[in-house]
Amino acid sequence: MSGVRAATATDLDAIVAVHRAAFCRDAEADLVRRLVEAGRDAISLVAVDDEDAVVGHVLFSPLTVEEGDDGKALGLAPVAVLPTHQRQGVGRALIEEGIGACFVRDARAVFVLGSPAYYAGFGFTKASAHGLHDAFEGGNAFQVLALTVDGLAGYRGRVDYAPEFSEGL
């Protein structure tokens, strides 16, 4: 991997191909395309190789919180890395850069539905410990990262991802 940069409109087909290759199915690739087409790609980053070819991607999209919603919470999903570049720190670099971009964007919190063991390494904790849950009933896999000291102040109840996440289920 050469670096991480903001995704551009011309990267979309390569991004979709990365998700398709990483997950061996169309669901995540189609989700990314729907989110981008709906303008819900609040933060979209790509990892590129030395030839500027896309080898990984992470997307953060707006979500809503049942109580206290102020438009400053984002959802991390999906993230993907080409199989030939997995287990080389590409995903970690994308997530770290993405969290930094969320902070710069003045987001208060980032939510993710994923492996608690993996995401704990970025500082994520169980959302349920903060009175928050998701529509997908992710249980302990539904996690949150406060980006400021009071990042979760006032947030309670159900957290809903963008409607594109429920399409095609």
TIVEXZA-104206 format. One record per residue: z, x, y of N, C-alpha, C, O, CB in turn; residue number from 1. Coordinates in Angstrom, 1 decimal, m for minus. Glycine has a CB too. Layout:
% residues N
     n.z     n.x     n.y    ca.z    ca.x    ca.y     c.z     c.x     c.y     o.z     o.x     o.y    cb.z    cb.x    cb.y  num
       Z       X       Y       Z       X       Y       Z       X       Y       Z       X       Y       Z       X       Y  NUM
...
END
This chain:
% residues 169
     n.z     n.x     n.y    ca.z    ca.x    ca.y     c.z     c.x     c.y     o.z     o.x     o.y    cb.z    cb.x    cb.y  num
     0.0     0.8    m1.2     0.0     0.0     0.0     0.0     0.9     1.2     0.7     1.9     1.3     1.2    m1.0     0.0    1
    m0.8     0.5     2.2    m0.9     1.3     3.4     0.0     0.7     4.5     0.6     1.5     5.2    m2.4     1.2     3.9    2
     0.2    m0.6     4.5     1.0    m1.2     5.5     1.0    m2.7     5.5     0.4    m3.4     4.7     0.6    m0.8     6.9    3
     1.8    m3.3     6.4     1.9    m4.7     6.6     1.5    m5.1     8.0     1.8    m4.4     8.9     3.4    m5.2     6.3    4
     0.7    m6.2     8.1     0.2    m6.6     9.4     0.1    m8.1     9.4     0.2    m8.8     8.3    m1.2    m6.0     9.7    5
    m0.1    m8.7    10.6    m0.3   m10.1    10.7    m1.6   m10.5    10.1    m2.6    m9.8    10.2    m0.2   m10.6    12.2    6
    m1.6   m11.6     9.3    m2.8   m12.1     8.7    m3.7   m12.7     9.8    m3.2   m13.2    10.9    m2.5   m13.2     7.7    7
    m5.0   m12.6     9.6    m6.0   m13.2    10.5    m6.8   m14.3     9.7    m6.7   m14.4     8.5    m6.9   m12.1    11.0    8
    m7.5   m15.0    10.5    m8.3   m16.1     9.9    m9.3   m15.5     8.9    m9.6   m16.2     7.9    m9.1   m16.9    11.0    9
    m9.8   m14.3     9.1   m10.8   m13.8     8.2   m10.1   m13.3     6.9   m10.8   m13.0     5.9   m11.5   m12.6     8.8   10
    m8.8   m13.2     6.8    m8.1   m12.8     5.6    m7.9   m14.0     4.6    m7.5   m13.8     3.5    m6.7   m12.3     6.0   11
    m8.1   m15.2     5.0    m7.7   m16.4     4.2    m8.2   m16.3     2.8    m7.5   m16.6     1.9    m8.1   m17.6     4.9   12
    m9.5   m16.1     2.6   m10.1   m16.1     1.2    m9.4   m15.0     0.4    m9.1   m15.2    m0.8   m11.6   m15.8     1.3   13
    m9.1   m13.8     1.0    m8.5   m12.7     0.2    m7.0   m13.1    m0.1    m6.5   m12.8    m1.1    m8.5   m11.4     1.0   14
    m6.4   m13.8     0.9    m5.0   m14.3     0.7    m4.9   m15.2    m0.5    m4.1   m15.1    m1.4    m4.4   m14.9     1.9   15
    m5.8   m16.2    m0.5    m5.9   m17.2    m1.5    m6.1   m16.5    m2.9    m5.5   m16.9    m3.9    m7.0   m18.3    m1.3   16
    m7.0   m15.5    m2.9    m7.3   m14.8    m4.2    m6.0   m14.0    m4.7    m5.8   m14.0    m5.9    m8.5   m13.8    m3.9   17
    m5.3   m13.5    m3.7    m4.0   m12.8    m4.1    m3.1   m13.8    m4.8    m2.5   m13.5    m5.9    m3.3   m12.1    m2.9   18
    m2.9   m14.9    m4.2    m2.0   m15.9    m4.8    m2.5   m16.4    m6.2    m1.7   m16.6    m7.1    m1.8   m17.1    m3.9   19
    m3.8   m16.6    m6.3    m4.4   m17.1    m7.5    m4.1   m16.0    m8.6    m3.8   m16.3    m9.8    m5.9   m17.4    m7.4   20
    m4.4   m14.8    m8.3    m4.2   m13.7    m9.3    m2.7   m13.5    m9.6    m2.4   m13.2   m10.8    m4.8   m12.4    m8.7   21
    m1.9   m13.6    m8.7    m0.4   m13.3    m8.9     0.2   m14.4    m9.8     1.0   m14.1   m10.6     0.3   m13.2    m7.6   22
    m0.2   m15.6    m9.6     0.4   m16.7   m10.3    m0.4   m17.3   m11.5     0.1   m18.1   m12.2     0.7   m17.9    m9.3   23
    m1.6   m16.8   m11.6    m2.5   m17.2   m12.7    m2.8   m18.7   m12.7    m2.9   m19.3   m13.8    m2.0   m16.7   m14.0   24
    m2.8   m19.3   m11.5    m3.0   m20.7   m11.3    m3.4   m21.0    m9.9    m3.3   m20.1    m9.1    m1.8   m21.6   m11.8   25
    m3.8   m22.2    m9.6    m4.3   m22.5    m8.2    m3.2   m23.1    m7.3    m3.4   m23.1    m6.1    m5.4   m23.5    m8.3   26
    m2.1   m23.5    m7.8    m1.1   m24.3    m7.0    m0.7   m23.5    m5.7    m0.8   m24.1    m4.7     0.2   m24.6    m7.8   27
    m0.2   m22.3    m5.8     0.2   m21.6    m4.7    m0.9   m21.2    m3.7    m0.8   m21.3    m2.5     0.9   m20.3    m5.1   28
    m2.1   m20.9    m4.3    m3.3   m20.6    m3.5    m3.7   m21.8    m2.7    m4.0   m21.7    m1.5    m4.4   m20.1    m4.4   29
    m3.7   m23.0    m3.3    m4.0   m24.2    m2.7    m3.0   m24.6    m1.6    m3.3   m25.1    m0.5    m4.1   m25.4    m3.7   30
    m1.7   m24.3    m1.9    m0.7   m24.6    m0.9    m0.9   m23.8     0.3    m0.8   m24.3     1.5     0.7   m24.3    m1.5   31
    m1.2   m22.5     0.2    m1.4   m21.6     1.3    m2.5   m22.1     2.2    m2.4   m22.2     3.4    m1.7   m20.2     0.9   32
    m3.6   m22.5     1.5    m4.8   m23.0     2.3    m4.4   m24.3     3.0    m4.8   m24.5     4.2    m6.0   m23.3     1.3   33
    m3.7   m25.2     2.4    m3.2   m26.5     3.1    m2.3   m26.1     4.3    m2.5   m26.7     5.3    m2.5   m27.4     2.1   34
    m1.4   m25.2     4.1    m0.5   m24.9     5.2    m1.3   m24.3     6.4    m1.0   m24.6     7.5     0.6   m23.9     4.7   35
    m2.2   m23.4     6.1    m3.0   m22.7     7.1    m3.8   m23.8     7.8    m3.9   m23.8     9.1    m3.9   m21.6     6.6   36
    m4.5   m24.6     7.1    m5.4   m25.6     7.7    m4.6   m26.6     8.5    m5.2   m27.2     9.5    m6.2   m26.4     6.6   37
    m3.3   m26.9     8.2    m2.5   m27.8     8.9    m1.8   m27.1    10.1    m1.1   m27.7    10.9    m1.4   m28.4     8.0   38
    m2.0   m25.8    10.2    m1.4   m25.0    11.3     0.1   m24.8    11.1     0.8   m24.6    12.1    m1.6   m25.8    12.6   39
     0.5   m24.8     9.9     1.9   m24.6     9.6     2.3   m23.2     9.1     3.3   m23.0     8.6     2.4   m25.6     8.6   40
     1.4   m22.3     9.4     1.6   m20.9     9.0     2.3   m20.2    10.2     1.7   m19.4    10.9     0.3   m20.1     8.6   41
     3.6   m20.5    10.4     4.3   m19.9    11.5     4.3   m18.4    11.5     4.1   m17.8    12.6     5.8   m20.4    11.5   42
     4.5   m17.8    10.4     4.4   m16.4    10.2     3.6   m16.1     8.9     4.1   m16.6     7.9     5.8   m15.7    10.2   43
     2.6   m15.4     9.0     1.8   m15.1     7.9     1.4   m13.6     7.9     0.8   m13.1     8.8     0.4   m15.9     7.8   44
     1.9   m12.8     6.9     1.7   m11.4     6.9     1.0   m11.0     5.6     1.2   m11.6     4.6     3.1   m10.7     7.0   45
     0.2    m9.9     5.7    m0.5    m9.4     4.6    m0.1    m7.9     4.4     0.1    m7.2     5.4    m2.0    m9.5     4.7   46
     0.0    m7.5     3.2     0.1    m6.1     2.8    m1.3    m5.6     2.5    m2.1    m6.3     1.8     1.1    m5.8     1.6   47
    m1.7    m4.5     3.0    m3.1    m4.0     2.8    m3.0    m2.5     2.2    m2.1    m1.8     2.4    m3.8    m4.0     4.2   48
    m4.1    m2.2     1.5    m4.2    m0.9     1.0    m4.9     0.0     2.0    m5.1    m0.4     3.2    m5.0    m0.9    m0.4   49
    m5.3     1.2     1.6    m5.9     2.2     2.5    m7.2     1.8     3.1    m7.6     2.2     4.1    m6.0     3.5     1.8   50
    m7.9     0.9     2.4    m9.2     0.3     2.8    m9.0    m1.0     3.6   m10.0    m1.7     3.8   m10.2     0.1     1.6   51
    m7.8    m1.4     3.9    m7.5    m2.6     4.6    m7.8    m3.8     3.8    m7.9    m4.9     4.3    m8.2    m2.7     5.9   52
    m7.8    m3.7     2.5    m8.0    m4.8     1.5    m6.6    m5.4     1.3    m5.6    m4.7     1.2    m8.6    m4.4     0.2   53
    m6.6    m6.8     1.3    m5.3    m7.5     1.2    m4.8    m7.4    m0.3    m5.5    m7.7    m1.2    m5.5    m9.0     1.5   54
    m3.6    m6.9    m0.4    m3.0    m6.8    m1.8    m1.7    m7.6    m1.9    m1.2    m7.7    m3.0    m2.6    m5.3    m2.1   55
    m1.2    m8.2    m0.8     0.0    m9.1    m0.9     0.0   m10.0     0.3    m0.7    m9.7     1.3     1.2    m8.2    m1.0   56
     0.8   m11.0     0.2     0.9   m12.0     1.3     2.3   m12.7     1.3     2.8   m13.0     0.2    m0.2   m13.0     1.2   57
     2.8   m13.0     2.5     4.0   m13.8     2.6     3.7   m14.8     3.7     3.1   m14.5     4.7     5.3   m13.0     2.8   58
     4.2   m16.0     3.5     4.1   m17.1     4.6     5.4   m17.7     4.8     6.2   m18.0     3.9     3.0   m18.1     4.1   59
     5.7   m18.0     6.1     6.9   m18.7     6.5     6.4   m19.9     7.3     5.5   m19.8     8.2     7.8   m17.8     7.5   60
     6.9   m21.1     7.0     6.5   m22.3     7.6     7.7   m23.1     8.1     8.8   m22.9     7.6     5.7   m23.2     6.6   61
     7.4   m23.9     9.1     8.6   m24.7     9.7     9.1   m25.7     8.6     8.3   m26.2     7.8     8.1   m25.5    10.9   62
    10.4   m26.0     8.7    11.0   m27.0     7.9    11.9   m27.8     8.8    12.2   m27.4     9.9    11.7   m26.4     6.7   63
    12.4   m28.9     8.2    13.3   m29.7     9.0    14.7   m29.8     8.3    14.8   m29.8     7.0    12.7   m31.2     9.2   64
    15.7   m29.9     9.1    17.1   m30.0     8.6    17.6   m31.4     9.0    17.4   m31.8    10.1    18.0   m28.9     9.1   65
    18.2   m32.1     8.0    18.6   m33.5     8.2    19.5   m33.6     9.4    19.3   m34.6    10.2    19.3   m34.0     7.0   66
    20.5   m32.8     9.6    21.4   m32.8    10.7    21.3   m31.5    11.5    21.4   m30.4    10.9    22.9   m33.1    10.3   67
    21.1   m31.6    12.8    21.1   m30.4    13.6    19.8   m29.7    13.8    19.7   m28.6    14.3    22.1   m29.4    13.1   68
    18.7   m30.4    13.3    17.4   m29.7    13.4    17.0   m29.4    14.8    17.1   m30.3    15.7    16.4   m30.6    12.7   69
    16.6   m28.2    15.0    16.2   m27.7    16.4    14.9   m27.0    16.3    14.5   m26.3    17.3    17.3   m26.9    17.0   70
    14.2   m27.1    15.2    12.9   m26.4    15.1    13.0   m24.9    14.9    12.0   m24.2    15.0    12.1   m26.7    16.3   71
    14.2   m24.4    14.6    14.4   m22.9    14.5    14.7   m22.5    13.1    15.2   m21.4    12.9    15.5   m22.5    15.5   72
    14.4   m23.3    12.1    14.5   m22.9    10.7    13.2   m22.8    10.1    12.3   m23.6    10.3    15.5   m23.9    10.0   73
    13.0   m21.8     9.3    11.7   m21.5     8.6    11.9   m21.4     7.1    13.0   m21.0     6.6    11.0   m20.3     9.1   74
    10.9   m21.8     6.4    10.9   m21.6     4.9    10.0   m20.5     4.5     8.9   m20.3     4.9    10.5   m22.9     4.2   75
    10.6   m19.6     3.6     9.8   m18.5     3.1     9.2   m19.0     1.8     9.8   m19.2     0.8    10.7   m17.2     2.8   76
     7.8   m19.1     1.8     7.1   m19.5     0.6     5.7   m19.8     1.0     5.4   m20.4     2.0     7.8   m20.7    m0.1   77
     4.8   m19.4     0.1     5.0   m18.5    m1.0     4.8   m17.0    m0.6     4.4   m16.7     0.5     4.0   m18.9    m2.1   78
     5.2   m16.2    m1.6     5.0   m14.7    m1.5     4.3   m14.3    m2.8     4.6   m14.7    m3.8     6.3   m13.9    m1.2   79
     3.3   m13.4    m2.6     2.5   m13.0    m3.8     2.0   m11.6    m3.6     1.7   m11.1    m2.5     1.4   m14.0    m4.1   80
     1.9   m10.9    m4.7     1.3    m9.5    m4.7     0.3    m9.4    m5.9     0.6    m9.9    m7.0     2.4    m8.4    m4.8   81
    m0.8    m8.8    m5.6    m1.8    m8.6    m6.7    m1.1    m7.9    m7.9    m0.3    m7.0    m7.7    m3.0    m7.7    m6.3   82
    m1.4    m8.3    m9.1    m0.7    m7.8   m10.3    m0.8    m6.2   m10.4     0.1    m5.6   m10.8    m1.3    m8.3   m11.6   83
    m1.9    m5.7    m9.9    m2.1    m4.2    m9.9    m1.2    m3.5    m8.9    m1.0    m2.3    m9.0    m3.5    m3.8    m9.6   84
    m0.6    m4.2    m8.0     0.3    m3.6    m7.0     1.8    m4.1    m7.1     2.6    m3.8    m6.3    m0.2    m4.0    m5.6   85
     2.1    m4.9    m8.1     3.4    m5.4    m8.3     4.4    m4.2    m8.8     3.9    m3.2    m9.3     3.5    m6.5    m9.3   86
     5.6    m4.4    m8.5     6.7    m3.5    m8.9     6.6    m2.1    m8.1     6.9    m1.1    m8.7     6.7    m3.3   m10.4   87
     6.0    m2.2    m6.9     5.8    m1.0    m6.1     6.4    m1.2    m4.7     6.2    m0.4    m3.8     4.3    m0.7    m6.0   88
     7.2    m2.3    m4.6     7.9    m2.5    m3.3     7.0    m3.3    m2.3     7.5    m3.5    m1.1     8.2    m1.2    m2.7   89
     5.9    m3.8    m2.7     5.0    m4.5    m1.7     5.7    m5.8    m1.3     5.7    m6.2    m0.2     3.6    m4.7    m2.4   90
     6.2    m6.6    m2.3     6.8    m7.8    m2.0     8.0    m7.6    m1.1     8.2    m8.4    m0.2     7.2    m8.5    m3.3   91
     8.8    m6.6    m1.4    10.0    m6.3    m0.6     9.6    m6.0     0.8    10.2    m6.5     1.8    10.8    m5.2    m1.2   92
     8.6    m5.2     1.0     8.1    m4.9     2.3     7.7    m6.1     3.1     7.9    m6.3     4.3     7.0    m3.8     2.3   93
     6.9    m7.0     2.4     6.4    m8.2     3.1     7.6    m9.1     3.5     7.6    m9.6     4.6     5.5    m9.0     2.1   94
     8.6    m9.3     2.6     9.7   m10.1     2.9    10.6    m9.5     4.1    11.0   m10.2     5.0    10.6   m10.3     1.7   95
    10.8    m8.2     4.0    11.6    m7.6     5.1    10.9    m7.7     6.4    11.5    m8.0     7.4    11.8    m6.1     4.7   96
     9.6    m7.4     6.4     8.8    m7.5     7.7     8.8    m9.0     8.2     8.9    m9.3     9.4     7.4    m7.0     7.5   97
     8.7    m9.9     7.2     8.7   m11.3     7.6    10.0   m11.8     8.1    10.0   m12.5     9.1     8.4   m12.1     6.3   98
    11.1   m11.4     7.6    12.4   m11.7     8.1    12.6   m11.2     9.5    13.1   m11.8    10.4    13.6   m11.2     7.2   99
    12.1   m10.0     9.7    12.1    m9.4    11.1    11.3   m10.2    12.0    11.7   m10.4    13.2    11.6    m7.9    11.0  100
    10.1   m10.6    11.6     9.3   m11.4    12.5     9.9   m12.8    12.8     9.8   m13.3    13.9     7.9   m11.7    11.8  101
    10.6   m13.3    11.8    11.4   m14.6    12.1    12.4   m14.4    13.2    12.6   m15.2    14.0    12.0   m15.1    10.8  102
    13.1   m13.3    13.1    14.2   m12.9    14.1    13.5   m12.8    15.4    14.1   m13.3    16.4    14.9   m11.6    13.7  103
    12.4   m12.1    15.5    11.7   m11.9    16.8    11.2   m13.2    17.4    11.2   m13.4    18.6    10.5   m10.9    16.6  104
    10.9   m14.1    16.5    10.4   m15.5    16.9    11.5   m16.4    17.3    11.3   m17.5    17.7     9.6   m16.1    15.7  105
    12.7   m15.9    17.2    13.9   m16.7    17.7    14.3   m17.7    16.6    14.9   m18.7    17.0    13.7   m17.3    19.0  106
    14.0   m17.5    15.4    14.4   m18.4    14.3    15.9   m18.2    14.1    16.4   m17.1    14.3    13.6   m18.2    13.0  107
    16.6   m19.3    13.7    18.0   m19.2    13.4    18.3   m18.9    12.0    19.3   m18.3    11.6    18.7   m20.4    13.9  108
    17.5   m19.4    11.1    17.7   m19.4     9.7    16.4   m19.4     8.9    15.4   m19.9     9.3    18.6   m20.5     9.2  109
    16.4   m18.7     7.7    15.3   m18.8     6.8    15.8   m19.3     5.5    16.9   m18.9     5.0    14.7   m17.3     6.6  110
    15.1   m20.2     4.9    15.4   m20.8     3.6    14.4   m20.3     2.6    13.2   m20.1     2.9    15.4   m22.3     3.7  111
    14.8   m20.2     1.3    13.9   m19.9     0.2    14.4   m20.6    m1.1    15.6   m20.8    m1.2    13.9   m18.3     0.0  112
    13.5   m20.9    m1.9    13.7   m21.4    m3.2    13.2   m20.4    m4.2    12.0   m20.2    m4.4    13.1   m22.8    m3.5  113
    14.2   m19.6    m4.8    13.8   m18.5    m5.6    14.9   m17.9    m6.3    16.0   m18.4    m6.3    13.1   m17.4    m4.8  114
    14.7   m16.7    m7.0    15.7   m16.1    m7.8    16.9   m15.6    m6.9    16.8   m14.8    m6.0    15.1   m14.8    m8.5  115
    18.1   m16.1    m7.2    19.3   m15.7    m6.5    19.5   m14.2    m6.6    19.9   m13.6    m5.6    20.5   m16.5    m7.0  116
    19.3   m13.6    m7.7    19.6   m12.2    m7.9    18.6   m11.4    m7.0    19.0   m10.4    m6.4    19.4   m11.8    m9.4  117
    17.4   m11.8    m6.9    16.4   m11.1    m6.1    16.7   m11.3    m4.6    16.7   m10.3    m3.9    15.0   m11.5    m6.4  118
    16.8   m12.5    m4.2    16.9   m12.8    m2.8    18.3   m12.4    m2.2    18.4   m12.2    m1.0    16.7   m14.2    m2.5  119
    19.3   m12.2    m3.0    20.6   m11.7    m2.5    20.4   m10.4    m1.9    21.2   m10.0    m1.0    21.6   m11.7    m3.7  120
    19.5    m9.6    m2.4    19.2    m8.3    m1.9    18.8    m8.3    m0.4    18.8    m7.2     0.3    18.2    m7.6    m2.7  121
    18.3    m9.4     0.1    17.9    m9.6     1.5    19.0   m10.3     2.3    18.8   m10.4     3.5    16.6   m10.4     1.6  122
    20.1   m10.6     1.7    21.2   m11.3     2.4    21.2   m12.8     2.2    22.1   m13.5     2.9    21.1   m11.0     3.8  123
    20.3   m13.4     1.4    20.4   m14.8     1.2    21.6   m15.2     0.4    22.0   m14.5    m0.5    19.1   m15.3     0.5  124
    22.1   m16.4     0.7    23.3   m17.0    m0.1    22.9   m18.4    m0.4    22.0   m19.0     0.1    24.6   m16.9     0.7  125
    23.7   m19.0    m1.3    23.5   m20.4    m1.7    23.6   m21.3    m0.5    24.6   m21.3     0.2    24.6   m20.8    m2.8  126
    22.6   m22.1    m0.3    22.6   m23.0     0.8    23.6   m24.1     0.6    24.2   m24.6     1.6    21.2   m23.7     0.9  127
    23.9   m24.4    m0.6    24.9   m25.5    m0.9    26.3   m25.1    m0.4    27.1   m26.0    m0.1    25.0   m25.8    m2.4  128
    26.6   m23.8    m0.3    27.9   m23.3     0.3    28.0   m23.7     1.8    29.1   m23.6     2.3    28.0   m21.8     0.1  129
    26.9   m24.1     2.4    26.8   m24.4     3.8    26.5   m25.9     4.0    26.2   m26.3     5.1    25.8   m23.5     4.5  130
    26.7   m26.7     3.0    26.4   m28.1     3.1    25.0   m28.5     3.2    24.6   m29.5     3.8    27.1   m28.6     4.3  131
    24.1   m27.6     2.6    22.6   m27.8     2.7    22.0   m27.9     1.3    22.5   m27.2     0.4    22.0   m26.7     3.5  132
    21.1   m28.8     1.2    20.4   m28.9    m0.1    18.9   m29.2     0.1    18.5   m29.6     1.2    21.0   m30.0    m1.0  133
    18.1   m29.1    m0.9    16.6   m29.3    m0.7    16.2   m30.5    m1.5    16.9   m31.0    m2.4    15.9   m28.0    m1.2  134
    15.0   m31.0    m1.2    14.4   m32.1    m1.9    14.0   m31.8    m3.3    13.8   m32.8    m4.1    13.3   m32.6    m1.1  135
    13.8   m30.6    m3.6    13.3   m30.2    m5.0    14.5   m30.0    m5.9    14.2   m29.6    m7.1    12.5   m28.9    m4.9  136
    15.7   m30.2    m5.5    16.9   m30.0    m6.3    17.0   m28.6    m6.9    17.1   m28.5    m8.2    16.9   m31.1    m7.4  137
    16.8   m27.6    m6.1    16.8   m26.2    m6.5    18.1   m25.7    m6.9    18.2   m24.6    m7.5    16.2   m25.4    m5.5  138
    19.2   m26.4    m6.6    20.5   m25.9    m7.0    20.8   m24.5    m6.4    20.5   m24.3    m5.2    20.7   m25.8    m8.5  139
    21.3   m23.6    m7.2    21.6   m22.2    m6.7    20.4   m21.4    m6.3    20.6   m20.4    m5.6    22.4   m21.5    m7.8  140
    19.2   m21.8    m6.7    18.0   m21.1    m6.3    17.6   m21.5    m4.9    16.8   m20.7    m4.3    16.9   m21.5    m7.3  141
    18.2   m22.5    m4.3    17.9   m22.8    m2.9    18.9   m22.1    m2.1    20.1   m22.3    m2.1    18.0   m24.4    m2.7  142
    18.4   m21.2    m1.3    19.2   m20.2    m0.5    18.8   m20.2     0.9    17.8   m20.6     1.4    19.1   m18.8    m1.1  143
    19.8   m19.6     1.7    19.5   m19.5     3.2    20.0   m18.2     3.7    20.9   m17.5     3.1    20.3   m20.7     3.9  144
    19.4   m17.7     4.7    19.7   m16.5     5.4    19.9   m16.8     6.9    18.9   m17.2     7.6    18.7   m15.3     5.2  145
    21.1   m16.7     7.4    21.3   m16.9     8.8    20.9   m15.7     9.6    21.2   m14.6     9.2    22.9   m17.2     9.2  146
    20.1   m15.8    10.6    19.6   m14.7    11.4    20.4   m14.3    12.6    20.2   m13.3    13.2    18.1   m15.0    11.8  147
    21.4   m15.2    12.9    22.3   m14.9    14.0    23.7   m15.3    13.5    23.9   m15.9    12.5    21.9   m15.7    15.3  148
    24.7   m14.9    14.2    26.1   m15.2    13.9    26.3   m16.7    13.7    27.0   m17.1    12.7    27.1   m14.6    14.9  149
    25.8   m17.5    14.5    25.9   m18.9    14.4    24.6   m19.6    13.9    24.3   m20.7    14.3    26.3   m19.5    15.8  150
    23.9   m18.9    13.1    22.5   m19.3    12.7    22.5   m20.7    12.0    21.5   m21.4    12.0    21.9   m18.3    11.8  151
    23.7   m21.0    11.3    23.7   m22.3    10.5    24.6   m23.3    11.2    24.7   m24.4    10.7    24.2   m22.0     9.2  152
    25.1   m23.0    12.4    25.9   m24.0    13.1    25.2   m25.3    13.4    24.1   m25.3    14.0    26.4   m23.4    14.5  153
    25.8   m26.4    12.9    25.3   m27.7    13.1    24.3   m28.1    12.0    24.0   m29.3    12.0    24.6   m27.8    14.4  154
    23.8   m27.2    11.2    22.9   m27.6    10.2    23.6   m28.2     9.0    24.6   m27.5     8.5    22.0   m26.4     9.7  155
    23.3   m29.4     8.5    23.9   m30.0     7.4    22.9   m30.9     6.8    21.9   m31.4     7.4    25.2   m30.8     7.8  156
    23.0   m31.2     5.5    22.2   m32.2     4.8    21.0   m31.6     4.1    20.9   m30.4     3.7    21.9   m33.3     5.7  157
    20.0   m32.5     4.0    18.8   m32.1     3.3    17.8   m31.3     4.1    17.6   m31.6     5.3    18.1   m33.4     2.8  158
    17.3   m30.3     3.5    16.3   m29.5     4.2    14.9   m29.8     3.5    14.8   m29.8     2.3    16.6   m27.9     4.0  159
    13.9   m30.2     4.4    12.6   m30.5     3.9    11.6   m29.5     4.3    11.4   m29.2     5.5    12.2   m31.9     4.4  160
    10.8   m29.1     3.3     9.7   m28.2     3.6     8.6   m29.0     4.2     8.6   m30.3     4.2     9.2   m27.5     2.3  161
     7.6   m28.4     4.7     6.4   m29.1     5.3     5.8   m30.0     4.2     5.9   m29.7     3.0     5.3   m28.0     5.8  162
     5.2   m31.1     4.6     4.6   m32.1     3.7     3.6   m31.5     2.7     3.4   m32.0     1.6     4.0   m33.2     4.4  163
     3.0   m30.4     3.1     2.0   m29.8     2.2     2.6   m29.3     0.9     1.9   m29.2    m0.1     1.3   m28.6     2.9  164
     3.9   m29.0     0.9     4.5   m28.6    m0.3     4.6   m29.7    m1.4     4.7   m29.4    m2.6     5.9   m28.1     0.0  165
     4.6   m30.9    m1.0     4.7   m32.1    m1.9     3.3   m32.5    m2.4     3.2   m33.3    m3.3     5.4   m33.2    m1.3  166
     2.2   m32.1    m1.7     0.9   m32.5    m2.1     0.5   m31.8    m3.3     0.8   m30.6    m3.5    m0.1   m32.2    m0.9  167
    m0.2   m32.5    m4.2    m0.7   m31.9    m5.4     0.3   m31.6    m6.5     0.0   m30.9    m7.5    m1.4   m30.6    m5.1  168
     1.5   m32.2    m6.3     2.5   m32.1    m7.4     2.3   m33.0    m8.5     3.0   m33.1    m9.5     3.9   m32.3    m6.8  169
END
